């Protein structure tokens, strides 16, 4: 599996990214993408358009914010229309209240929506589609499926009774890219992934309506490419002084009490708050060792990205209201400014906010970079943005970690002792190369020929071994198995794909 987003971040990995019995693959779970987005008219005009007004909607004149009726039918219009199946949790009345704002900006009686069978069934469908390894209870997705209706009914009863208790998260250790070290990966049980997904389905639209425009990570209808496109726009408009922000161990260091205060600003359902807090407090099992974290979001949790966005949302609005241009994807953050003085002001503003929020900026990785100077660069979402004097502009290159990640993914299919036919090997390599190019197609063309040569070199080494020769592909092998030989076998060529893309562009 290729992490085409290439952030290089070790945090927030979802257990849904692991196939059963395989703890090697990592990446972002499709499950973190959201159920529904409701935007106020005019939100496209700027970040402030996403905030909820304090006025109550017509016909919702209760003394407190409206409860969620159990039997309401789904309806309402969304700015970005999700699939119909995604629109079963929020009723027409709730959508109208989101658009107009509810009294006190707080929502009551949400737990009944989490405990509804249709919500749990939708959550289970998403967990099932993401597959993933088993947790501490050793119940796999396949085994859960055999009695899924009974299991979901049991979850419904526990949620509505307030007796549901999350199980410990299983911690496994996987190789860290480019290092002999390993990094931890949290795998919740299947039942916990179902309940977390149901929680997210219910509360995400409330907070999505509060989020600022410059936040792109783990939000419906947004992604890495949108964030990269915005960075390009700002650089081209003269925002050449970049504050590159790195928060040390962000997902593991979020102060839980403050996080719950932020969640409680818009959710007044005590049972819902108690359930969310239970996931924050759920234990971690590492072999025979068990402990309960006092900081951070649920390890490997489906709701972790949403909670992480909630915690950083005040920073988004602080910079927005200060007139500063931030682009944030989860905890990958850059602030782009017109001059060095504004950049230093932005850095100081972020530093003061972080101290008050109980977070620590990495002293070496957090810095101001002037993109007016030749050779200066900053990394963002797998790309390296670098000033090129030759081209008189900032260009996108490959972050070294992105290259290592691609090669690591290809190596497992191109070892010299591979027993598959060359056609099968190339077919597997093509799947990786095409997915990788789909994300990195806007990289500088100079980065691609070297990768094409590396792939062909791996294939020539396989052919050498099959011909009784030792070592890697050598000069004479280029005549025996020229580039054309691999092209005829259908090997995907990154450089040619880039040239074709340029020819087709208007």
DOPAKE-616205 format. One line per field, with one value per residue (C-alpha): residue in one letter; x, y, z. Coordinates in Angstrom, 1 decimal. Each point is the difference from the previous one (the first is absolute). Layout:
<sites>
res <- c(a_...) $
xx <- c(X_...) $
yy <- c(Y_...) $
zz <- c(Z_...) $
</sites>
This chain:
<sites>
res <- c(x_x_x_x_x_x_x_x_x_x_x_x_x_x_x_x_x_x_x_x_x_x_x_x_x_x_x_x_x_x_x_x_x_x_x_x_x_x_x_x_x_x_x_x_x_x_x_x_x_x_x_x_x_x_x_x_x_x_x_x_x_x_x_x_x_x_x_x_x_x_x_x_x_x_x_x_x_x_x_x_x_x_x_x_x_x_x_x_x_x_x_x_x_x_x_x_x_x_x_x_x_x_x_x_x_x_x_x_x_x_x_x_x_x_x_x_x_x_x_x_x_x_x_x_x_x_x_x_x_x_x_x_x_x_x_x_x_x_x_x_x_x_x_x_x_x_x_x_x_x_x_x_x_x_x_x_x_x_x_x_x_x_x_x_x_x_x_x_x_x_x_x_x_x_x_x_x_x_x_x_x_x_x_x_x_x_x_x_x_x_x_x_x_x_x_x_x_x_x_x_x_x_x_x_x_x_x_x_x_x_x_x_x_x_x_x_x_x_x_x_x_x_x_x_x_x_x_x_x_x_x_x_x_x_x_x_x_x_x_x_x_x_x_x_x_x_x_x_x_x_x_x_x_x_x_x_x_x_x_x_x_x_x_x_x_x_x_x_x_x_x_x_x_x_x_x_x_x_x_x_x_x_x_x_x_x_x_x_x_x_x_x_x_x_x_x_x_x_x_x_x_x_x_x_x_x_x_x_x_x_x_x_x_x_x_x_x_x_x_x_x_x_x_x_x_x_x_x_x_x_x_x_x_x_x_x_x_x_x_x_x_x_x_x_x_x_x_x_x_x_x_x_x_x_x_x_x_x_x_x_x_x_x_x_x_x_x_x_x_x_x_x_x_x_x_x_x_x_x_x_x_x_x_x_x_x_x_x_x_x_x_x_x_x_x_x_x_x_x_x_x_x_x_x_x_x_x_x_x_x_x_x_x_x_x_x_x_x_x_x_x_x_x_x_x_x_x_x_x_x_x_x_x_x_x_x_x_x_x_x_x_x_x_x_x_x_x_x_x_x_x_x_x_x_x_x_x_x_x_x_x_x_x_x_x_x_x_x_x_x_x_x_x_x_x_x_x_x_x_x_x_x_x_x_x_x_x_x_x_x_x_x_x_x_x_x_x_x_x_x_x_x_x_x_x_x) $
xx <- c(0.0_1.3_-0.5_-0.4_-0.6_3.5_-0.2_2.7_-2.1_-0.1_-3.1_-3.7_0.4_-3.2_-0.2_-2.4_3.0_1.3_-1.2_-0.7_3.2_2.1_1.6_2.4_-2.3_-0.8_-1.9_-3.0_-3.3_-2.8_-2.2_1.2_-1.8_-3.3_-3.7_-1.4_1.0_-2.4_1.4_-1.5_-0.6_3.1_2.4_2.1_0.8_2.2_0.6_-2.4_-2.9_0.2_-1.0_-3.5_-2.2_-1.4_-3.6_-2.3_-1.7_-3.6_-2.3_2.7_-1.1_0.8_1.5_3.0_1.6_-2.2_0.1_0.5_-3.3_0.4_-2.3_0.9_0.4_3.2_-0.2_1.5_2.4_3.8_2.4_2.2_-2.5_1.1_-1.3_-3.6_1.1_2.1_-3.0_-1.9_1.4_-1.0_-3.6_-1.4_-0.7_3.6_1.4_-2.1_1.2_3.6_-0.4_-1.8_1.7_-1.6_-0.6_3.2_1.8_-0.4_-1.7_-1.9_-1.1_2.5_0.7_-3.3_1.3_3.2_-2.0_-2.4_0.3_0.3_2.9_1.8_-0.7_1.5_3.0_0.5_-0.1_2.8_2.1_-0.5_1.0_3.2_0.8_2.8_1.7_-1.7_0.4_0.7_-3.1_1.4_-3.4_0.7_-2.3_-0.9_-1.0_-2.0_-1.9_-1.3_-2.1_-0.1_-3.7_0.2_3.2_-1.5_-3.1_2.2_1.9_-3.3_-1.2_3.3_0.2_-3.6_0.5_3.2_1.9_2.2_3.7_2.8_2.5_3.8_1.8_2.5_3.4_2.2_3.4_0.7_3.3_0.6_0.9_3.7_0.9_0.8_-2.5_-3.7_-3.0_-3.2_-3.3_-3.3_-2.6_-3.4_-2.5_-2.5_-2.9_1.8_0.6_-3.7_-1.0_2.6_-1.2_-3.6_1.1_1.8_-3.0_-2.2_2.3_2.2_-2.6_-0.3_3.8_0.5_-2.3_2.3_3.3_2.0_0.6_3.8_-0.4_0.2_0.9_-2.5_-3.0_-2.7_0.5_3.6_3.4_3.7_-0.3_-2.2_2.5_2.9_-2.0_-0.5_3.7_0.8_-2.5_1.5_3.5_-0.8_-1.8_3.2_-0.3_3.6_0.8_-1.1_-0.5_0.5_-1.6_0.6_-1.9_1.9_-2.0_-3.2_-2.5_1.6_0.3_-3.4_-1.2_-3.2_-1.8_0.4_-1.1_-3.2_-0.7_0.2_-2.3_-2.4_-0.3_-2.4_-1.1_-2.1_-1.0_1.6_-0.2_1.7_2.8_0.5_0.3_2.6_1.9_0.0_1.8_2.5_0.7_0.0_3.1_2.9_1.2_3.6_0.8_-0.7_0.3_-3.1_-0.4_-2.5_1.1_-0.5_0.5_-0.7_-2.8_-1.0_2.9_-1.0_-3.5_-2.5_-0.9_3.6_0.3_-3.3_1.0_3.4_-1.6_-2.3_3.0_1.8_-3.1_0.5_3.5_-1.4_-2.5_2.7_2.2_-2.9_-1.3_3.6_-0.1_2.7_0.0_0.2_-0.3_-0.4_-0.4_-0.5_3.2_1.9_-0.1_1.5_-0.7_0.9_0.7_1.0_3.0_2.4_-1.5_-3.5_1.6_1.6_-3.2_-1.9_2.6_-0.2_-3.9_0.2_2.6_-2.1_-3.2_1.8_1.3_-3.5_-1.4_2.5_1.9_3.7_1.5_3.0_2.9_2.0_-2.8_-2.1_1.6_-0.4_1.1_0.5_-0.9_1.6_3.4_1.3_0.1_-2.3_-2.8_-2.7_-1.8_-3.7_-2.1_2.7_1.2_3.1_-0.7_3.3_1.1_1.6_2.2_0.1_-3.8_-0.5_-2.8_-0.8_-0.3_-1.2_2.5_-0.2_0.6_2.7_-2.3_-2.5_2.6_1.0_-3.6_-0.6_3.2_-0.9_-3.4_1.6_2.8_-2.3_-1.2_3.4_2.4_2.5_-1.4_-3.5_-1.6_-2.8_0.2_1.3_-3.4_-1.6_2.8_-0.5_-3.8_0.5_2.6_-2.3_-2.8_2.3_1.6_-3.3_-1.4_3.1_0.0_-3.6_1.0_3.6_-0.8_0.7_3.6_2.9_0.6_3.7_-0.9_-1.6_2.6_2.2_-2.9_-0.8_3.7_-0.1_-3.1_1.5_3.2_-1.9_-1.6_3.4_1.4_-2.8_0.8_3.7_-0.7_-2.2_2.9_2.4_1.7_0.7_-0.5_-2.0_-0.7_3.2_0.8_-0.1_-3.5_-1.3_0.8_-1.4_-3.2_-0.4_-2.6_-2.1_-0.2_-1.7_-2.3_-1.2_-0.8_-2.2_2.1_-1.4_2.4_-0.2_1.8_-2.2_-3.1_1.1_0.7_-3.4_-1.7_1.7_-1.0_-3.6_-0.2_-1.7) $
yy <- c(0.0_3.4_3.0_2.4_2.9_-0.4_2.1_-2.0_0.4_-2.9_1.1_-0.8_-3.3_-1.8_-3.8_-0.1_0.4_-3.4_-3.2_-2.8_-1.5_2.6_2.7_1.3_2.1_3.6_2.9_2.0_-1.7_0.8_-0.2_3.3_1.7_1.4_-0.5_3.3_3.6_2.9_3.4_3.4_2.0_2.0_-2.4_-0.2_3.7_-0.6_-1.8_2.0_-1.2_-3.4_1.3_-0.5_3.0_0.4_0.4_-2.9_-1.3_0.7_-2.4_-1.1_2.3_-2.3_1.3_-2.2_-1.3_-2.6_-3.6_-2.5_-1.7_-3.8_-0.4_3.0_-0.8_1.0_3.1_3.4_1.4_0.0_2.2_-3.0_-2.8_-3.3_-3.4_-0.6_-2.9_2.5_2.2_-2.2_1.3_3.7_0.9_2.9_1.9_-0.5_1.1_3.2_0.6_-0.4_2.5_2.6_-0.7_-1.2_1.8_-0.1_-1.9_-3.2_-3.3_-2.2_-3.7_-1.2_-3.4_-1.4_0.6_-1.9_-2.9_-0.3_-3.2_1.7_2.2_-3.1_-1.9_2.8_0.1_-3.7_0.2_2.5_-2.0_-3.1_1.7_1.2_-3.5_0.2_-2.2_-1.3_1.7_-1.4_-2.2_-1.7_0.4_0.7_1.9_-3.3_-1.6_3.1_-0.3_-3.5_1.4_3.6_0.7_-1.5_1.9_3.2_-0.5_-0.5_3.2_1.8_-1.1_0.8_3.5_0.9_-1.4_1.9_-3.2_-0.2_-0.2_0.2_-2.8_0.5_1.0_-2.6_1.5_-1.5_1.3_0.4_1.1_3.7_1.1_0.6_-1.1_-3.1_1.3_-1.0_2.1_-0.9_-0.7_-0.2_-2.6_0.4_-2.9_-0.3_0.9_3.1_1.0_-0.4_2.2_2.6_0.2_0.4_2.8_1.7_-0.3_1.8_2.8_0.7_2.3_2.1_0.7_0.0_3.0_1.8_-0.8_2.7_0.1_-0.6_-3.4_-2.8_-3.2_-2.8_2.1_-0.9_1.2_1.1_-1.6_0.3_1.4_2.8_1.1_-0.2_2.0_2.7_0.1_0.4_2.9_1.8_-0.4_1.3_3.0_1.0_-1.7_-1.0_0.0_-3.3_-1.0_-3.7_-1.3_-3.3_-1.0_-2.7_-3.2_1.8_-2.9_-1.4_3.3_1.7_0.8_-2.0_2.4_2.9_-2.1_-1.1_3.7_0.8_-3.0_1.2_3.4_-1.5_-3.3_0.1_-3.7_-1.3_-3.7_0.9_2.0_-2.9_-2.5_2.2_0.5_-3.8_-0.4_2.6_-2.0_-3.4_-2.0_-1.2_-3.6_-0.5_-3.7_-0.7_3.7_2.1_3.7_2.8_3.1_3.4_2.0_-0.3_-1.4_-3.6_-2.0_-1.2_1.3_0.9_3.2_1.1_2.1_1.8_0.7_1.2_2.4_1.3_0.7_2.0_1.9_2.9_0.5_0.0_2.8_1.9_0.2_0.6_2.9_1.4_0.1_-2.7_-2.7_-3.4_-3.4_-2.9_-3.7_-1.6_1.0_0.8_3.8_2.8_3.8_2.0_3.7_2.9_1.2_-1.3_2.2_-1.5_-3.5_0.7_1.4_-3.2_-2.2_1.9_-0.2_-3.7_-0.5_1.9_-1.9_-3.3_0.7_0.9_-3.2_-2.2_-0.9_0.3_1.1_-1.9_2.4_-1.2_-0.9_3.2_2.8_2.9_-0.5_2.7_-1.4_3.1_-1.6_-2.6_-3.5_0.6_-2.4_-1.4_-3.3_-0.5_-3.1_-2.0_2.8_2.2_3.6_1.5_3.3_-0.4_2.9_-1.6_0.0_3.2_-1.7_-2.5_-3.5_-3.2_-2.8_-3.3_-0.1_-2.7_-1.9_-0.2_-1.7_-2.4_-0.9_-0.8_-2.1_-1.9_-0.9_-1.1_-2.0_-2.7_-0.8_0.3_-2.1_-2.0_-3.3_0.8_-3.1_1.7_0.6_3.4_0.8_-0.6_2.0_2.9_-0.1_0.4_2.7_1.9_0.1_1.7_2.3_1.2_0.7_1.9_2.0_0.9_2.0_1.1_0.9_3.7_-0.6_1.5_-2.2_-0.3_-2.4_-2.6_-1.4_-1.2_-1.9_-1.6_-1.1_-1.4_-2.1_-1.4_-0.7_-2.2_-1.9_-0.5_-1.4_-2.6_-0.9_-0.3_-2.4_-2.1_-0.2_-1.2_3.3_1.8_3.5_2.9_1.0_1.2_1.9_-2.9_-0.9_3.2_-1.4_-3.5_1.4_3.6_2.5_-1.0_-3.6_1.1_2.4_-2.8_-2.0_2.9_1.5_3.4_2.8_3.0_2.4_-0.9_0.3_3.5_1.1_-1.4_2.0_3.2_-0.6_-0.5_3.0_3.1) $
zz <- c(0.0_-0.9_2.2_-2.9_2.3_1.1_3.1_1.9_3.2_2.4_1.8_-0.5_-1.9_-0.1_0.6_-2.9_-2.2_1.0_-1.7_2.4_1.3_-1.7_2.0_-2.6_-2.1_1.0_-1.5_0.5_0.5_-2.4_3.1_1.3_-2.8_1.1_-0.2_-1.0_-0.4_0.5_-0.9_0.5_-3.2_-0.9_1.7_-3.1_0.4_3.0_3.2_2.1_-2.0_1.8_3.4_1.4_0.7_3.5_-1.1_0.1_-3.1_-0.8_1.8_2.5_2.9_2.9_3.2_-0.7_-3.2_-1.7_0.8_-2.8_-0.8_-0.3_-2.9_-2.2_-3.7_-1.7_-2.2_-0.5_-2.5_0.3_-1.8_-0.9_-0.6_1.6_-1.1_1.1_2.3_1.9_0.8_2.5_3.3_-0.3_-0.4_-2.0_3.2_1.2_-3.3_0.1_3.5_-1.0_-2.9_2.2_3.3_3.2_3.2_2.1_-2.9_2.0_-0.9_2.4_-0.2_-2.6_1.6_-1.3_-3.5_0.7_1.5_-3.0_-1.9_-3.4_1.3_1.4_-3.2_-2.1_2.4_-0.3_-3.8_0.1_2.4_-2.0_-3.3_1.7_1.2_2.5_2.6_3.1_3.4_3.5_-0.2_-3.1_-1.8_-3.6_-2.4_-1.7_3.4_1.0_-3.2_0.8_2.8_-0.9_0.7_3.5_0.7_-1.2_2.1_3.0_-0.7_-0.4_3.4_1.7_-1.6_1.0_3.5_0.4_0.8_-3.0_0.9_-2.6_0.0_0.1_-3.2_-1.2_-0.6_-2.7_-1.2_-3.7_-1.8_-0.2_-3.5_-0.5_3.5_2.0_2.6_0.2_0.6_1.9_-1.6_1.9_-1.1_1.7_0.1_-2.8_2.3_1.2_-3.6_-0.7_2.9_-0.7_-3.6_1.1_2.4_-2.8_-2.4_2.5_1.3_-3.0_-1.8_3.1_0.1_-3.7_0.0_2.4_-1.7_-1.8_-3.7_0.2_1.6_-2.5_1.8_0.7_-1.1_-2.5_-3.5_0.7_-0.2_-0.5_-3.5_1.1_2.6_-2.4_-2.6_2.6_0.9_-3.7_-0.3_2.9_-1.1_-3.5_1.6_1.7_3.5_-0.1_3.8_1.4_3.6_0.1_3.2_1.7_3.1_2.0_0.3_-0.7_0.1_3.1_1.9_-0.3_3.6_0.4_2.5_-2.4_-2.9_1.8_0.8_-3.8_-0.8_2.8_-1.6_-2.6_1.6_3.1_0.0_3.2_-1.2_-3.3_1.9_2.3_-2.9_-1.8_3.2_0.5_-3.3_1.0_3.2_-1.6_0.9_-2.1_0.0_-1.1_0.3_3.7_1.0_0.5_0.7_-0.4_-1.9_1.7_-3.1_-3.7_-2.2_-0.3_-1.5_-3.4_0.6_-2.7_1.9_0.6_-3.1_0.7_3.7_-1.2_-2.4_2.8_2.2_-2.7_-1.2_2.4_-1.5_-3.5_0.9_1.9_-3.0_-2.4_2.1_0.1_-3.8_-0.3_-2.7_1.6_-1.8_2.4_-0.7_3.5_1.8_-3.2_0.1_-2.0_0.2_-3.1_0.3_-2.3_2.1_2.7_2.7_-0.5_0.0_3.4_1.3_-1.1_1.6_3.3_-0.1_-0.6_2.8_2.5_-0.9_0.2_3.5_1.2_-1.7_1.7_-3.2_-0.8_-3.3_-1.2_0.5_-3.1_-2.4_0.6_-2.0_-2.3_-3.6_-2.6_-3.4_-1.6_0.5_-2.5_1.4_3.0_0.4_2.3_0.0_-0.1_-0.6_-1.7_-2.3_0.5_-1.1_-1.1_-1.4_-3.4_-1.3_-3.4_-0.4_2.1_2.0_2.7_-1.4_1.5_0.5_1.8_3.7_0.6_2.3_-2.9_-2.2_2.8_0.6_-3.7_-0.2_3.1_-1.4_-3.3_1.5_1.4_-3.5_-1.9_2.1_-2.1_1.4_-1.1_-1.4_-2.0_-3.7_-1.1_-1.3_3.4_1.7_-2.3_0.4_3.8_-0.4_-2.3_2.6_2.4_-2.6_-1.4_3.4_1.0_-3.2_0.4_3.1_-1.0_-3.6_0.6_1.2_-2.0_-3.0_0.9_2.9_-2.1_-2.4_3.0_1.4_-3.3_-0.3_3.6_-0.8_-3.2_1.9_2.5_-2.9_-1.7_3.2_0.0_-3.6_0.9_2.8_-2.3_-2.4_2.6_0.6_3.3_1.1_-1.3_-3.6_-1.7_-3.2_-2.3_1.3_-1.5_-3.4_0.8_1.5_-1.3_1.2_-3.0_1.3_3.2_-1.8_-2.2_3.1_1.1_2.8_1.1_-0.7_2.2_-2.3_-3.0_2.1_1.1_-3.7_-1.0_2.8_-1.2_-3.6_1.0_2.3_-1.6) $
</sites>
